[in-house]
Amino acid sequence: MTKQIEGRSLGRIAWNRLKRDKVAMGGGIVVIFLILVAVFAPLLADWFGSPPNEFHQDLIDVNTLAPKGGTGISGEHIFGVEPQNGRDIFSRVVYGARISLLIAFFATMLSTLIGSTLGVIAGFFGGWVDTLISRLMDVFLAFPLLVFSIALVGVVPDTAFGFTGDGLRIFLLIFIIGFFSWPYIGRIVRGQTLSLREREFVDAARSLGARAPRIIFKEMLPNLIAPILIYATLLIPTNILFEAALSFLGVGVRPPTASWGGMLSDASRFYTIWHFMFFPGMAIFITVLAFNLFGDGLRDALDPKGRR
């Protein structure tokens, strides 16, 4: 009896390609691990450290303000303690993962939603609609985002838009990073839409009387999911770096809330104490590298023709 050949969906084919890419899978595993670290930060701080804002002045040398023994690394503080105040570095790093990933994920979702919507509209309708949206993209791309972010966060009061304290800062960072980053993905989606609208299946849908909304959502959008997903994955590490830069400049979440950029800013005053800068810096490095490796592998899996 002849064995029946099993069909495979495009998703399964892409998954098989992704599984064969060991580097991308390694990056994906690290990404999942970092998300779990952020989710279970309170438990990890309990097991391997102490509350992130708890001072341990008994571990600090009163003359040099440095941790006793140089780093303060011990069984109770596996990453050591901060100079001057003795806060546990491990706890602050895992709590900082919450801030960085939360802002990066939601900012990416916002920019992907805006960019994909406007990119599809510009590419599908063309004409003056395309011209208007394309010039809007040019304006946003020329905008001095870093300077604007510093100015906006600096003038907003402590309570606004129904938020207060850290919640307000997180909301502002998500809005600023997400709202001003949409042109990057918008250009990619626009280019893909320009190519798809000339394909035979779109002409067939038009000949059957399908209106523009149905063609966009039923015919074109499924073919745009892959590039949107790929670019969103590669945009997350960029947003993590931007959030860290803002926190480093003092316009991110306010102390004593832990953030990786804020920890690096504090560590710059104690550059001779290596571990204070090393651990938050490595957290940023590993996170960005893992997302980039996974994003590259996902691109190769979903678009094998685009392999380098």
N, C-alpha and C positions, 0 to 999 in steps of 0.2 A: 504494500500500500504506500503510495507516494505521500511523503510528509508535506503538509500544507505550509506554504511560505507565510510567515507572520509579517504583516505590515508594521511599519514604524512611523510614528508621527514625527513632525519636525522638532518638537520639543524633546522627544526621546533621543533623536539623532544628535541634537545639540548637547544633551546631557552626557551621552556617550563620549563625545569629543572632549567635553570639559573634564570628565573623569580621567581621560588619558593624559591630561596636562597636570603633571604632579606639582609644578610650581604654583599654578592657579589654585589647585585644591588646597595646597598648603596655606596660601593666602586666605582662602575662604574659611579654613578651620581657625586661623588666627582671628579673623573678623568675628566669627561666632563666639570664640573665647572672649574677645574684648566686650562684646555685647553682654555676655553672661556676667563678666566682671562688673560692668556698669549696673546691671540689674541687681546683683547680689552684693553691692558695695558695703551695705551695713553689716552683713554677716561676715564678709571677708575682713573688714576692719575690726570686728569683734574677735575673730579667731587669730589673726596674725598681727594685730597692732592695738591701737587705742583710738578713741574718738578723734576725728580729724582736727578739732579745735581745742583739744585738751593740752594744756601746757605741762611740761615736765622740766621745771627749772632745776631740779636736783641732778639732771643729766648734763647741765651746761656749766662750763668753766666760767666763773664770774669775772676773771681777768681778761680772757680772750673772746668771750661770748661764743666760743666754738664748743661743739659737743665733746664731752670727756672721751678720751681715747681717739679723737679725731673725727669719728663719724657717728658714734653712738649706736652702731649696729650691734644687735644682740638677738637672743631668742624672742624677746618681747617686741623688738623693733627691727624687723628684718631688713628694712631699707635705711635704718638709722633715724635720727631726729634732726629737725631744723636747728640751725644756730640761733642764738639769742632767746628763743622761746621754748624750744624742745618739743614742738609738735611732731607727731609721727608722720614720716614722709610716705610710707606705704599707704596709710589710710587716706592721705590727701591725694595721692596719685589715683587710687581707685575711685574716689569720689569725684576727682577731676574728669575721669572718663565719662561720668554721667553728663556733665556740662558739655563737654566737647562733642560727644556723639548725639546728644539730644539736639543741640543747635544745628549740627551738620546735617542730620537726617531731615529735620523739619524744614530747614532752609533749602535743602535739595528738593524736597517735595514741592515747596512753593515755586521755586524757579522752574522745575520740570512742568508743573501744571500750567504756568503762565506761558513759558516758552513753547511748549508743545501746542497749546491752543492757538496762539498767535502765528506760529510757524505753519501750521496746517491751513489756517485761514489765508495767510499770505500766499502760500504756494498753490492752493487750489483755485482761488478766485482770480489771482493775478491782477493786472491792470493797476488802477489807482490804489486799490486796497493793498496790493503788494508793495507799491512804491511808498505808501504812507507807513506801513509797518516796518519796512526795511530802513527808512530814514529814522524811525523811532529807535530801532536797534542801534543805529550808528550813534545816536545821541547818548543812549545808555552806555555804550561801549567807551565813549569818550569822557564819561562822567568820572571825576576824581573820587572814587568810592571811599578810599581810606580817609581822606580829608573830611568828606561828608559824614562818614560814620563817627569820627571823633567829635565833630561839631554837633551832630544831632544828639548823640548819647549824652554829651556834656550839658545841653540846655534843657533836656526833658526833666520835669520835676520828679520827685520821689513817688508820686502817685499819678497815674494817667492811664486811660483806656481800660479802666477796671483792674489794672495790675498795680502791684506795689513791690518795692524791694527788689530781690533777685528775680522774681517773676517778671517784673517790668523790664529789667535788663535783658533777660533771656528772650522775651517777646520782641524787643527792639532789635536785638542781634539777628534773630531769625528773619524778621521783616527786612532789615537792611541787606543782609547777605542774599536772601532769597529773591527779593524784589528786583535787585540790581544785577543779578547774575543770569536772568532769563534769556538775554539775547544770545548767549553762547549756544545753548541748546536750541533756541529758536531758529538760528541760522541753519543748523544741521537738519532740523525737521523740515524747514522750508525747502532746502535742497532736495531732500528725499521725496517730498510731496510733489515738487515740480517734475521729478522723474516718474513717479507713480501715476500722475494724472494723465499721462500719455499712453499708459499701458492698455492692452486689449480688454482686460476685465473691467476697467473703468468705462471704456467705450461701450462695452456690452451692457453694463448697468444703465448707462444713459439711454441706450436704444430701447431698453425695456421700460423706460419712463421713470427711473429712480431719481428722486430729488437730491439736492446737494447734501442735506444732513445725512441721508441714508448712505450715500456714496462715501462720505467722510468717515462715518462711524462703523459701517458694516463692511466696506470694501478696502478703504485705505488704512484706517487705524490699526487693524491686525498686522499689516505689513510694516507699520512704523514702531511697533512695540519693541522690537529688537534694538534698533539704534537708540531709542529713548532709554531703554533699560541700561544699555552699555554706557551711554554718556552720563546717566545719573550715577552709576557706580563709580565712574571716574571723577565726578564732580564732588562727591562726598569728601575725599581727602583734601581737595582744594579748599573746601569750606572749613574743614578742621584746622588747616594752617591759617586761614584768615581769622577764625575765631581766636586762635592762640596769639596771633599778632595783635589783635585788638586788646586782648587781656594783658599782653605784655606791655602795651602802651598805656594801660590803666583805664580803658574805657569798656572793659568786659564786665563780668560779674564782680561785685564789690567784695573786698575782704570782710570777714574771714572765710567766705565761701571758697572752696578749693577749685582752682582751674589750672591746667597745665601751663598756659601762658603766664598767668599770675605768679606761679611758682618760679618760672624762669626769670621773671622780672625781679622777684625777691632775691633769687640766687645770684643775680648779677652784682649785688652788693657784697657778696661773700665768695668771690671767684676762686679763692684759694682752697675753699672747702668743696672738694670735687663732687661728693655724692649728692649734694643739694641740687646741683644743676644736672647731674647725669641722669637720674631716674625720671624726672618729668620730660627731659629731652629725649630719652630713649623711648618713652611712652608715645610721644608724638611721632618719632621716626618709625617705630614698628607699626603703628596704626596706619600711617600714610602709606608705607611700603606695602602692607598687607592688602589694603584696598586697591592700590594701583596694580599689584600682581593679579588679584582676582578680577579686576576690571579688564585687564589685557587678555586674560584667559577667556573671559566671558565673550569678549569681542571676537576672538578667534573661533570660539565654538559656535556663535550665532552667525558669523559672517566668514566662512572659511575662505572665500575668494579674496578677502582683504588681508590674509596672513602675510606677514613680512617674509 
